[in-house]
């Protein structure tokens, strides 16, 4: 590849394609759904100096754009495809995974990132860093720019969509989601899909079933069996003759949360710690049918909460957009729905609106350093800029100091123009994108089955996020954007749903059943041995959770997968690179 040396691993046949025009080139790697003509048009635009069309191709993929002597390396908006880089031997090396770069450069994992992700809310823990010292991250929505003779830099990727009113956006969102699903059904071969009975996966499965025969899988267990999910899934299937429905039963043996963790060395190594490791036994049961059927890809509704709904702090953004009466009404409606004090929520919203984000981070850094867990509670936490989780007491003084320094660094670089709704929306989207990417990698490695999330496609994200968040969510109305956009395209019973199934009970069941395996993992905790976590407090939380007592379960889940990831990292170092006396470059 002229001017750029590239090698690729684990991409499937047809997942790396290119188009050229003059001295410009566009290369895509991943689930890009663009036609040959669309690729060539993007390259032609790049030749005219406009590289943005290459970043707006349908699907989700890494994009390389050459314009003259300049290369731009771009991931996707949701962070399902990320770009990392480092300096090595006088050169700039980049990749879609940070761990191989860190292995080559000899860089260690950064414990501050893992501790911050367990104990902080409303903080961009990663920002332009990665899970490793010495390896940088290009924030989603930005491009890494490589130009001979110039230091590497990043540039924002502008959204092609300006702010949209709800009514004008509805047909555009409908078109984008339908196209995202339809293009995947046109690639040939059998496909499968999640069909939880919830809004998001059911929309995707319904649209796919209208275009191709589909195996749809509903996962349940003893606790979930009497909830609404299976009931709605069966009602959706009854109206869609193109679906072959499979209900799979988990909740026993390894098919529970925290199952299949007895031997960490049998687990797949992902680029970042991922919650999916704690769901591995359940996912194996869920995807067994699609794998046996020869499915070439599996569709999920992941990302629906991020694009078809909005975060609660959008009420503060609405207030700052001078829609104060409507914002206060939204806050009081939230208070009524949650049966809490409207005065208290209004006071929290007012404090957040009056406080610049850098100042909120400075206060948080002091709070972490002091080990204080005070602050907004209940619904008020949703309206606050940032805060700590109930896992903060697990940290030692050294651990708290490390996290406080991280928050302080983020405060220095924070934008005073930031708004809480947009911040929380971006952080939630990137968390979802990283989770999807890790699970897709695991599924490909273990079962040879790519997992697609059409609702995370760039165009879908751009269009949905162009709608003000306070219009995407309305008190008393469940996902109004989905109800409007997919009316007439999916079964009416789906759009009438008002409930969301809780999974907390199943999580505690899994923790209780697999407590011995989790205890072995935490007993050898690398973070405890580093003096960053208090062993007594961590093990106390595990024992309490196994008894069914309320604990910071998400933080414990995050700690378990972080420890597994740290255990597996040395194996990856020996697997990614080998010494050779002959220069070999795949281009």
Protein Blocks (a to p, Z undefined) as FASTA:
>chain_A
ZZiacddehiaehiaccddehjbccddedjdfbdfklmmmmmmmmmnopaklmmmcgcjd
dddddehjaccddddfkopaccddddeehiacddfbfklmmmmnopacdfklmmmmmmgg
hiafklmacfbehiacddehiacdddehiacdddddddfbdcddfklmmmmmmmmmmmmm
mmmmmngpadddddehpaklmmmmmmmmmmoccdddddddfklmmmmklmmmmmmmmmmm
kbccddddehiajlpghiaklbmmlpccdfbdcfklmmmmmmmmmmmmmmmnopabdcdf
ehklmmmmccfklmmmmmmnopamlmmmmmmmmmmmnopafklmmmmmmmmmmpcfklmm
mmmmmmmmnopabdcehjllmmpmbdcdfklmmpcfklmmmmmmmmmmmmmmpcfkbcfk
lmmmmmmmmmmmmmmmmmmmmmmmmnopacddfklgfklmmmmmmpcfklmpcghiahkl
lmmmmgojacfklmmpcbdcdfklmmmmmmmmmmmmmmmmmmmomklmnopacfklmmmm
mmmmmnopacdfklmmmmmmmmmmmmmmmmmmmmmpccdfbdcddZZ
